[in-house]
Amino acid sequence: MATFNVPYVTSNSSSWGPPAKEDDSSSSTTNAPISRFEDLPYAPFGRSDRLGRCADFTTQSFARTGDATAGYFRGRTTRNDANKNLEFQYKVDSEEAKEFQLVDSSNVRAAGAQGGGPPGGKRFVPQARKRAQNAARMRQLNARRDNQNNNAAGVGRFNQPQRTRAGGRGGRGGGRGGFGGRGGRWHDRIDRQASVSVRPDWRRVEDIDLAKLSKGTSPLSNLVDNSSPKGVEDLAFAGFLDQYNDQYDKVSTRTPAPLKRVETKEFYPVTTTDDPVIEKLAIEGKGTVFATDAILAHLMTCPRSIYPWDIVVQKLPTGALFFDKRDASQFDYLTVHETSNTPPAPLGNRDNEEDQINTPERLSLEATMINQNFTQQILRSQKHRSNFDLPNPFWDEEDNDGMEPASVAYRYRKFDLGDGVLLVARTELHGLAKDNKKVDTSKIALPGKKKKKKQVEVEEEQGDQYMTAYALNEYDPSFASNAPPARPGTTINWREKLDNQPGAVLASEMKNNSFKLAKWTAQSMLAGASQMKIGFVSRINPKNAYEHTVLATQTYRPADFASQMTLEMGSMWGIFRLFVKLLSDQPEGKYVIMRDPNRAIVRIYGVPMETFEESDEESEEEEEDEEGEAEE
């Protein structure tokens, strides 16, 4: 009959579990496990752990003498696995190792050719590491020279842009290109400052991740409504419009037109709360949300922005929202190459005049002046002017000083966004253009030739259409000494490609100025313009930022242009509705919408009502002092 032996069980009367140590020499049983396995090493085991090797010759010293790239990755693997199962690793006896000798009958190669390197005593160094070493050496030389030249002024290297690695798909080793992804290379990453400093008494309301919002993975995506407005209504027209000069459609690189300075025209980039027409419409209760087309387009296309910006929102006790801009902000200045891989770099501590004209600030001022001059130059004289019911609400006839308002018509429109949200927006139109369509004239015979018919093309005028006009200015990073070198083929010479390949030039501008073009398209669609004129303006001399020439003028339909840019009007309305919903849930007060300077995040802050009011009072006092000095 089979018997069953009771296994040995250790008793512990002082605590739970087996005792720390047990003397089982007196025990008659042979199943006591405590003392038997006390001195054996223990190593944790998991199915995901890597198993050791029978013989491992990839030591750190071997990896250092081998190929540089392979040794780097072998070194990483060795360092990561060095502390695994130390107790089970083979330990070499030092006395025995002294008696070991390696017998090798092969020919001895040069010392520099170890690890598969080229003969002649030189180690193989990848091109990426060579460029990194040269860049580091040049930075040291530049820093040393700058410190010698500016030692008295106390200018250091900390003001210079940081050097970092970046590439196509980002990340370290992200595909081809090694450290910087595909085509990874060194370039300047600029740590920008916020457009307005955040004060301690500001209250953070919401953070919006623009990247996640565009992909639909943001927690706020359920608040986005991409439907079109239920209705659009024109409330008022103000100002006047001049006729477009068709001769600028014939301008080319072979027959360019010089850009003239319009010194007698006055432009009025007035914010929302300073508009008397919007104030009147708000009193009449025409809407619940008020803004200008520039502010609307900026918020609608903000996922494409790179530079920091801020917008002020005021919520009244009635629940009405007013979207404004700060008076001291750079909101109305156009950007240049904002979304480019090689954006304009700050000047730093260089005093060269040629470098100063290619800084982001100077390029922005230059682009703004070019755009204003172009929109007025392409129009005809006052003989072809169309006046609207209301005059320009911002022009004062008594205090004009020989100036006249620019040819701009303000179209006040109301958009029904649903859920009781009525948006009143002031939009801008820049001129009137003829809608010339080609008519099939195959049945039309020329006079005097009855026997033989000839096909001709006749342009039939379909009437005047509202149009908007904007200007793109050419910027070549290769002429800026403070900018990083551009990749071959990324810059396009307008004078060589604009006549034969206008699509390539436009595609390049859509990449380098995506945010600016998206804003222009959104403004044109908000204003109800049928045509959008885009001029291509270039410097006569790359080193002269004051003389320009018009190389071409292209006409686009705003809806077709938006489809080329993959710009959906429904998505833009959804983004603006999101801001309205987030602010509608907040109490009465003042809020600031600002973009993070270095991350694609938009933050909403609740600020005190007196915020930004001090600067306005100081500016008014300065103006009064200047007027008093002028009278004296």
ZAMARGU-4260 file (C-alpha; in steps of 0.2 Angstrom, whole numbers, plus 5000, padded with zeros to 4 digits):
<rodrens>
0) 5000/5000/5000 | 5007/5017/4995 | 5012/5029/5009 | 5011/5048/5009 | 5025/5057/5018
5) 5020/5074/5026 | 5032/5087/5018 | 5043/5097/5030 | 5035/5113/5037 | 5045/5126/5046
10) 5037/5134/5061 | 5039/5152/5065 | 5031/5158/5081 | 5039/5176/5081 | 5032/5182/5064
15) 5023/5177/5047 | 5033/5167/5034 | 5048/5156/5036 | 5062/5161/5048 | 5077/5171/5042
20) 5088/5156/5047 | 5085/5139/5054 | 5097/5126/5060 | 5090/5110/5053 | 5105/5099/5058
25) 5096/5091/5072 | 5081/5087/5061 | 5078/5070/5056 | 5070/5074/5040 | 5079/5077/5023
30) 5066/5090/5017 | 5072/5105/5026 | 5075/5118/5012 | 5080/5133/5022 | 5098/5130/5026
35) 5100/5120/5010 | 5097/5135/4998 | 5103/5149/5010 | 5119/5153/5001 | 5113/5150/4983
40) 5111/5166/4973 | 5094/5171/4967 | 5090/5180/4951 | 5073/5186/4945 | 5067/5179/4929
45) 5054/5185/4917 | 5048/5179/4900 | 5053/5196/4892 | 5070/5196/4899 | 5085/5194/4887
50) 5095/5178/4889 | 5113/5179/4891 | 5126/5173/4879 | 5138/5158/4880 | 5153/5169/4875
55) 5151/5188/4874 | 5166/5197/4865 | 5156/5214/4862 | 5164/5222/4877 | 5166/5241/4879
60) 5184/5242/4874 | 5181/5232/4858 | 5166/5243/4853 | 5177/5258/4855 | 5190/5252/4843
65) 5178/5246/4830 | 5167/5256/4818 | 5161/5272/4826 | 5143/5270/4822 | 5142/5252/4826
70) 5152/5254/4841 | 5140/5267/4847 | 5125/5256/4846 | 5135/5241/4854 | 5140/5252/4868
75) 5122/5257/4872 | 5117/5238/4872 | 5132/5233/4883 | 5128/5247/4895 | 5110/5243/4896
80) 5114/5224/4899 | 5129/5226/4910 | 5119/5225/4927 | 5108/5210/4922 | 5111/5193/4932
85) 5128/5199/4939 | 5129/5183/4950 | 5128/5171/4935 | 5141/5180/4924 | 5157/5172/4922
90) 5171/5179/4933 | 5189/5177/4926 | 5202/5173/4938 | 5216/5186/4938 | 5230/5174/4940
95) 5224/5163/4926 | 5221/5178/4915 | 5240/5182/4916 | 5245/5166/4909 | 5233/5167/4894
100) 5241/5172/4877 | 5233/5175/4861 | 5240/5166/4846 | 5237/5175/4829 | 5245/5171/4813
105) 5237/5184/4803 | 5246/5200/4796 | 5246/5215/4808 | 5237/5230/4800 | 5240/5248/4804
110) 5234/5254/4820 | 5222/5267/4813 | 5214/5253/4802 | 5207/5243/4816 | 5188/5240/4816
115) 5187/5240/4797 | 5193/5258/4795 | 5203/5263/4779 | 5221/5260/4778 | 5234/5273/4782
120) 5231/5276/4801 | 5215/5286/4799 | 5198/5281/4808 | 5182/5281/4798 | 5171/5296/4804
125) 5153/5298/4797 | 5149/5314/4788 | 5136/5319/4801 | 5149/5318/4815 | 5161/5329/4804
130) 5148/5342/4801 | 5144/5342/4820 | 5162/5344/4824 | 5165/5358/4811 | 5149/5367/4818
135) 5155/5366/4836 | 5172/5372/4831 | 5164/5387/4821 | 5153/5391/4836 | 5168/5392/4847
140) 5177/5403/4836 | 5162/5415/4834 | 5159/5415/4852 | 5177/5419/4855 | 5177/5433/4842
145) 5161/5440/4849 | 5167/5441/4867 | 5183/5450/4861 | 5173/5463/4851 | 5159/5465/4863
150) 5168/5463/4880 | 5165/5481/4885 | 5147/5480/4881 | 5144/5464/4891 | 5137/5454/4876
155) 5138/5436/4879 | 5134/5420/4869 | 5117/5417/4879 | 5108/5429/4867 | 5112/5418/4852
160) 5099/5405/4846 | 5102/5387/4852 | 5109/5374/4841 | 5099/5358/4840 | 5096/5343/4829
165) 5080/5342/4819 | 5074/5333/4804 | 5059/5328/4794 | 5051/5316/4806 | 5059/5322/4821
170) 5066/5312/4835 | 5083/5304/4837 | 5087/5292/4823 | 5069/5295/4815 | 5072/5286/4798
175) 5085/5291/4786 | 5096/5305/4791 | 5102/5298/4808 | 5099/5309/4822 | 5087/5321/4814
180) 5075/5310/4804 | 5075/5310/4785 | 5088/5322/4779 | 5092/5327/4797 | 5104/5342/4798
185) 5109/5356/4809 | 5099/5371/4810 | 5094/5386/4821 | 5080/5383/4833 | 5075/5400/4840
190) 5068/5401/4857 | 5055/5415/4855 | 5047/5425/4869 | 5029/5427/4872 | 5020/5441/4864
195) 5014/5447/4881 | 5021/5442/4898 | 5009/5432/4909 | 5006/5441/4926 | 5004/5432/4943
200) 4986/5438/4945 | 4981/5430/4928 | 4970/5415/4930 | 4972/5401/4917 | 4955/5395/4910
205) 4959/5382/4896 | 4974/5375/4887 | 4971/5370/4869 | 4983/5358/4860 | 4982/5364/4842
210) 4990/5348/4835 | 4977/5336/4844 | 4963/5348/4840 | 4967/5347/4821 | 4968/5327/4822
215) 4952/5326/4832 | 4960/5318/4847 | 4959/5333/4859 | 4947/5332/4874 | 4939/5347/4867
220) 4935/5339/4850 | 4917/5335/4856 | 4914/5354/4857 | 4919/5358/4839 | 4905/5360/4827
225) 4911/5361/4809 | 4894/5365/4801 | 4892/5381/4790 | 4883/5396/4796 | 4864/5395/4795
230) 4863/5412/4787 | 4873/5427/4781 | 4866/5444/4780 | 4873/5461/4775 | 4870/5475/4788
235) 4879/5490/4781 | 4892/5495/4768 | 4904/5510/4771 | 4918/5517/4761 | 4922/5516/4742
240) 4930/5505/4730 | 4940/5509/4714 | 4941/5499/4698 | 4955/5486/4696 | 4968/5490/4682
245) 4968/5475/4670 | 4985/5480/4664 | 4993/5472/4679 | 4987/5455/4673 | 5000/5457/4659
250) 5015/5460/4670 | 5028/5447/4669 | 5046/5445/4674 | 5051/5451/4656 | 5040/5467/4658
255) 5039/5470/4677 | 5031/5486/4685 | 5040/5496/4698 | 5031/5497/4715 | 5027/5514/4719
260) 5025/5522/4736 | 5008/5528/4740 | 5011/5542/4752 | 4994/5550/4751 | 4983/5536/4757
265) 4978/5533/4774 | 4975/5515/4781 | 4964/5512/4797 | 4968/5495/4805 | 4955/5499/4819
270) 4950/5486/4832 | 4933/5480/4836 | 4928/5491/4851 | 4934/5507/4842 | 4923/5505/4827
275) 4908/5516/4828 | 4897/5506/4816 | 4900/5490/4827 | 4896/5500/4842 | 4879/5506/4834
280) 4875/5488/4829 | 4879/5481/4846 | 4867/5494/4854 | 4854/5489/4842 | 4856/5471/4847
285) 4861/5464/4830 | 4873/5451/4837 | 4880/5443/4852 | 4898/5441/4846 | 4908/5455/4837
290) 4925/5455/4828 | 4934/5460/4813 | 4939/5449/4798 | 4957/5450/4803 | 4954/5443/4820
295) 4942/5430/4814 | 4953/5424/4801 | 4968/5423/4813 | 4958/5412/4825 | 4951/5401/4812
300) 4968/5397/4805 | 4978/5398/4821 | 4983/5379/4820 | 4995/5384/4806 | 5003/5398/4816
305) 5021/5397/4822 | 5025/5414/4830 | 5017/5420/4846 | 5002/5431/4846 | 4988/5436/4858
310) 4970/5442/4857 | 4960/5451/4870 | 4941/5446/4873 | 4929/5456/4883 | 4913/5449/4890
315) 4899/5461/4895 | 4886/5458/4908 | 4874/5455/4893 | 4884/5440/4888 | 4891/5449/4872
320) 4909/5445/4867 | 4920/5457/4859 | 4936/5451/4851 | 4950/5464/4851 | 4968/5467/4848
325) 4980/5476/4859 | 4986/5493/4853 | 5004/5490/4856 | 5004/5473/4848 | 5011/5467/4831
330) 4995/5459/4825 | 4993/5469/4809 | 5011/5466/4803 | 5013/5452/4790 | 5025/5438/4793
335) 5038/5432/4781 | 5043/5413/4779 | 5034/5410/4796 | 5031/5391/4792 | 5047/5388/4782
340) 5060/5376/4786 | 5073/5391/4786 | 5064/5405/4794 | 5072/5422/4796 | 5084/5422/4811
345) 5086/5436/4824 | 5100/5448/4821 | 5109/5445/4838 | 5124/5456/4841 | 5128/5459/4823
350) 5128/5477/4817 | 5129/5474/4799 | 5116/5484/4789 | 5114/5470/4776 | 5110/5458/4790
355) 5097/5470/4798 | 5086/5471/4783 | 5083/5452/4784 | 5078/5450/4802 | 5060/5445/4806
360) 5055/5462/4812 | 5062/5472/4797 | 5055/5459/4785 | 5038/5460/4793 | 5038/5479/4791
365) 5044/5478/4773 | 5030/5465/4769 | 5017/5476/4777 | 5022/5491/4767 | 5023/5481/4751
370) 5005/5475/4753 | 4998/5492/4757 | 5007/5500/4742 | 5002/5485/4730 | 4983/5486/4734
375) 4982/5504/4729 | 4994/5504/4714 | 4984/5491/4705 | 4968/5502/4705 | 4962/5515/4693
380) 4960/5533/4696 | 4945/5541/4705 | 4935/5542/4688 | 4930/5523/4691 | 4925/5525/4709
385) 4910/5517/4717 | 4904/5525/4733 | 4893/5516/4746 | 4879/5523/4757 | 4890/5526/4772
390) 4907/5536/4771 | 4923/5529/4778 | 4919/5529/4797 | 4937/5532/4802 | 4942/5546/4791
395) 4941/5564/4798 | 4939/5577/4784 | 4944/5591/4796 | 4960/5583/4801 | 4967/5575/4785
400) 4983/5584/4782 | 4982/5582/4764 | 4979/5563/4766 | 4964/5553/4759 | 4957/5536/4764
405) 4963/5521/4755 | 4952/5512/4743 | 4943/5500/4755 | 4925/5496/4758 | 4920/5489/4775
410) 4906/5476/4773 | 4897/5473/4790 | 4890/5455/4789 | 4880/5445/4802 | 4883/5426/4803
415) 4870/5415/4811 | 4881/5401/4820 | 4867/5392/4828 | 4863/5390/4847 | 4858/5409/4848
420) 4876/5414/4843 | 4875/5429/4830 | 4892/5435/4824 | 4894/5453/4817 | 4910/5455/4808
425) 4918/5470/4799 | 4926/5463/4783 | 4936/5472/4770 | 4935/5473/4751 | 4949/5481/4741
430) 4942/5484/4723 | 4930/5480/4709 | 4935/5468/4695 | 4927/5463/4679 | 4922/5445/4677
435) 4929/5441/4660 | 4923/5425/4653 | 4928/5417/4636 | 4913/5414/4624 | 4912/5401/4611
440) 4912/5411/4595 | 4913/5396/4582 | 4897/5403/4573 | 4903/5421/4572 | 4910/5426/4556
445) 4921/5441/4554 | 4914/5456/4544 | 4918/5457/4526 | 4922/5438/4525 | 4906/5429/4521
450) 4913/5414/4513 | 4926/5409/4525 | 4922/5409/4544 | 4935/5411/4556 | 4935/5406/4575
455) 4939/5420/4587 | 4939/5422/4605 | 4929/5436/4613 | 4929/5441/4631 | 4912/5445/4638
460) 4910/5456/4653 | 4899/5449/4666 | 4899/5464/4677 | 4909/5470/4692 | 4914/5458/4706
465) 4921/5462/4723 | 4939/5457/4725 | 4953/5457/4738 | 4971/5461/4734 | 4987/5455/4743
470) 5005/5454/4739 | 5019/5441/4742 | 5037/5447/4743 | 5051/5436/4738 | 5063/5431/4752
475) 5079/5421/4749 | 5087/5415/4764 | 5104/5413/4755 | 5106/5432/4756 | 5104/5432/4774
480) 5121/5429/4783 | 5113/5426/4800 | 5101/5413/4793 | 5105/5394/4792 | 5110/5387/4775
485) 5095/5381/4765 | 5094/5364/4757 | 5098/5363/4738 | 5082/5365/4728 | 5071/5372/4742
490) 5072/5390/4737 | 5065/5395/4720 | 5071/5410/4710 | 5055/5420/4705 | 5063/5428/4690
495) 5067/5411/4683 | 5051/5401/4687 | 5037/5413/4688 | 5033/5415/4670 | 5035/5396/4665
500) 5031/5388/4681 | 5019/5399/4692 | 5012/5383/4700 | 5029/5379/4708 | 5031/5396/4715
505) 5014/5396/4722 | 5017/5379/4730 | 5033/5385/4738 | 5024/5400/4745 | 5010/5389/4752
510) 5024/5379/4761 | 5034/5394/4767 | 5019/5406/4771 | 5005/5394/4775 | 4998/5404/4789
515) 4998/5420/4780 | 4990/5414/4764 | 4977/5404/4775 | 4972/5421/4783 | 4970/5430/4767
520) 4959/5416/4760 | 4948/5416/4775 | 4947/5435/4775 | 4942/5434/4757 | 4928/5421/4760
525) 4922/5430/4775 | 4920/5446/4765 | 4911/5437/4751 | 4924/5442/4738 | 4923/5433/4721
530) 4941/5436/4716 | 4957/5437/4726 | 4972/5445/4717 | 4989/5440/4723 | 5004/5450/4718
535) 5022/5443/4717 | 5034/5457/4722 | 5053/5456/4723 | 5067/5467/4728 | 5077/5475/4714
540) 5093/5472/4723 | 5093/5458/4737 | 5103/5470/4748 | 5091/5485/4746 | 5074/5483/4755
545) 5067/5500/4749 | 5065/5497/4730 | 5054/5484/4723 | 5046/5478/4707 | 5030/5468/4703
550) 5034/5453/4694 | 5016/5445/4691 | 4998/5446/4697 | 4988/5431/4698 | 4969/5429/4700
555) 4961/5416/4711 | 4944/5411/4717 | 4944/5410/4736 | 4935/5394/4737 | 4947/5386/4724
560) 4962/5393/4732 | 4956/5386/4749 | 4954/5369/4742 | 4972/5370/4735 | 4978/5374/4753
565) 4968/5360/4760 | 4958/5373/4770 | 4941/5368/4775 | 4929/5382/4779 | 4919/5370/4791
570) 4935/5366/4801 | 4938/5385/4803 | 4921/5389/4809 | 4922/5374/4821 | 4938/5382/4829
575) 4930/5399/4831 | 4914/5391/4838 | 4926/5382/4851 | 4933/5399/4857 | 4915/5406/4858
580) 4909/5391/4868 | 4924/5391/4880 | 4922/5410/4884 | 4903/5409/4885 | 4904/5398/4900
585) 4915/5410/4909 | 4909/5425/4920 | 4909/5443/4915 | 4927/5450/4913 | 4942/5452/4902
590) 4951/5437/4894 | 4967/5435/4884 | 4969/5421/4871 | 4988/5419/4867 | 4999/5406/4858
595) 5013/5398/4867 | 5029/5405/4859 | 5038/5388/4857 | 5024/5375/4857 | 5008/5373/4847
600) 4997/5377/4862 | 4984/5391/4864 | 4980/5396/4882 | 4965/5406/4888 | 4968/5417/4903
605) 4956/5427/4914 | 4964/5444/4917 | 4959/5459/4928 | 4948/5472/4919 | 4962/5486/4921
610) 4975/5475/4911 | 4982/5484/4896 | 4974/5500/4901 | 4989/5508/4909 | 4998/5508/4892
615) 4984/5516/4884 | 4983/5530/4897 | 5002/5533/4895 | 5001/5534/4876 | 4987/5547/4878
620) 4998/5557/4890 | 5013/5556/4878 | 5002/5562/4864 | 4995/5577/4874 | 5013/5582/4879
625) 5019/5581/4860 | 5004/5592/4855 | 5008/5604/4869 | 5026/5605/4863 | 5021/5608/4845
630) 5010/5622/4850 | 5024/5631/4860
</rodrens>
